[in-house]
Amino acid sequence: MPKMKTHSGAKKRFKLTGSGKVRGRHAYSSHILEKKSPKRKRAIGKPAILSDHDEPRVKKLLRTK
């Protein structure tokens, strides 16, 4: 059988942490930033850990085996 390919879009957007959690970007971080508070923008800039509900779907896309 041929190998499964990693989903190209997912591999650019998500990374797996050492403990196996999925790390991604926060939403609402790219535009209309003028009205958002500096505190909110700082928090948005840091990587987000995906929820337990979304994690299996992303891991399925990142799976290479």
C-alpha positions as CSV (number, residue, x, y, z in Angstrom):
1,M,0.0,0.0,0.0
2,P,1.2,3.5,-0.7
3,K,1.9,5.9,2.2
4,M,-0.8,8.3,3.4
5,K,0.1,11.9,2.7
6,T,0.0,14.6,5.3
7,H,-2.7,17.3,4.7
8,S,-0.7,20.2,3.3
9,G,-3.0,22.9,4.7
10,A,-3.0,21.4,8.2
11,K,0.8,21.0,8.3
12,K,1.2,24.7,7.6
13,R,-1.3,25.7,10.3
14,F,-0.8,23.3,13.2
15,K,2.1,21.7,15.2
16,L,2.1,18.9,17.7
17,T,3.5,19.7,21.1
18,G,5.8,17.2,22.9
19,S,2.9,16.0,25.0
20,G,0.8,15.3,21.9
21,K,-1.5,18.3,22.1
22,V,-2.2,20.4,19.0
23,R,-1.0,23.9,18.8
24,G,-2.4,26.5,16.4
25,R,-3.2,30.2,16.0
26,H,-5.9,32.2,17.7
27,A,-8.8,33.4,15.6
28,Y,-9.4,37.2,15.1
29,S,-5.7,38.1,14.8
30,S,-5.3,39.3,11.2
31,H,-7.3,42.4,10.7
32,I,-9.6,45.0,12.3
33,L,-7.1,45.3,15.2
34,E,-7.6,49.0,15.9
35,K,-10.6,48.5,18.1
36,K,-9.2,45.5,20.0
37,S,-7.4,46.2,23.3
38,P,-3.6,45.8,23.5
39,K,-4.1,43.1,26.2
40,R,-6.4,41.2,23.9
41,K,-4.0,41.5,20.9
42,R,-1.1,40.2,23.0
43,A,-3.1,37.2,24.1
44,I,-4.3,36.5,20.5
45,G,-0.6,36.6,19.3
46,K,0.4,33.7,21.5
47,P,-0.2,30.1,20.2
48,A,-3.5,28.5,21.2
49,I,-3.9,24.9,22.3
50,L,-6.8,23.3,20.4
51,S,-9.8,22.0,22.4
52,D,-10.2,18.3,23.1
53,H,-13.1,18.2,20.7
54,D,-11.2,19.5,17.7
55,E,-7.9,17.7,18.4
56,P,-8.8,14.3,16.8
57,R,-9.8,15.9,13.5
58,V,-6.6,17.8,13.2
59,K,-4.5,14.8,14.3
60,K,-6.2,12.8,11.5
61,L,-5.0,15.3,8.9
62,L,-1.5,15.4,10.3
63,R,-1.2,11.6,10.5
64,T,1.5,10.3,8.1
65,K,1.1,6.6,8.7
